[in-house]
Amino acid sequence: MSGLHFQVKGTVGQAVIGMGLNSFHRNNVGFWYTSGTITSVVEKEHGDAPERFFLFQNYPNPFGSSVTGAPLTVLGYILPERVRVTMVVYDAYGRKVAVRSQGVQEKGYQEVEFDGAGLPAGVYLITLQAGKNVRSIKALLVR
């Protein structure tokens, strides 16, 4: 099989040259890409300002002194505007076990740390209120 030429479109990279079975071959290896044409770009008037409130899952989860050395977990959230933020933590029975006001915060990505010291192991509902927006996540505290 001499005289055959194979070419794979869609790769970039360095040429690898070698001999195999008494025939010369050349391979181009690297990252795959797709090509295309951008036909239009729409830019928002407010740049990268978030449009809605979003609460991320806490990390680490589960959390507790046996996992991280301290019963700490972090909640990340995105605020669409400058607003007052409050975190409320409920136990599995619906009892309020912690309240923490974050005060008024600027729009964009924010974080709050929750310390579960003094609480027993279990499932907790962590609720974040940002103005009229309310979101909750489940967090597991282990000992």
KAZITA-V990834 format. One line per field, one symbol per residue. ss: DSSP state (h for helix, s for strand, l for the rest). psi: psi as a letter, one per 40 degrees, with the letter a starting at -180 (. if undefined). burial: b if it has 9 or more other ideal C-beta (glycine too) atoms within 8 Angstrom, else e. Layout:
ss->???
psi->???
burial->???
This chain:
ss->llllllllllslllssssssllsssssslllslllllllllllllllllllllsslllslllslhhhhlllsssssssslllsssssssslllllssssssssssllssssssssllllllsssssssssllsssssssssll
psi->gieihhhhieiiaihhhihhffihihhhiaiiiiiihhdihhhidebfhieihhhiiiiihiiidedeeigiihhiihheihihhhhhhiaeeehheihhheahiiiahiiihhheheiiiahihhhhhgbehhiiihihhi.
burial->eeeeeeeeeebeeeeeeeeeeeeeeeebeeeeeeeeeeeeeeeeeeeebbeebebbebeebbbbeeebeebbbbbbbbbbeebbbbbbbbbeeeeeebebebeebebeebebebebeebeebebbbbbbbeeeebbbebbbbe
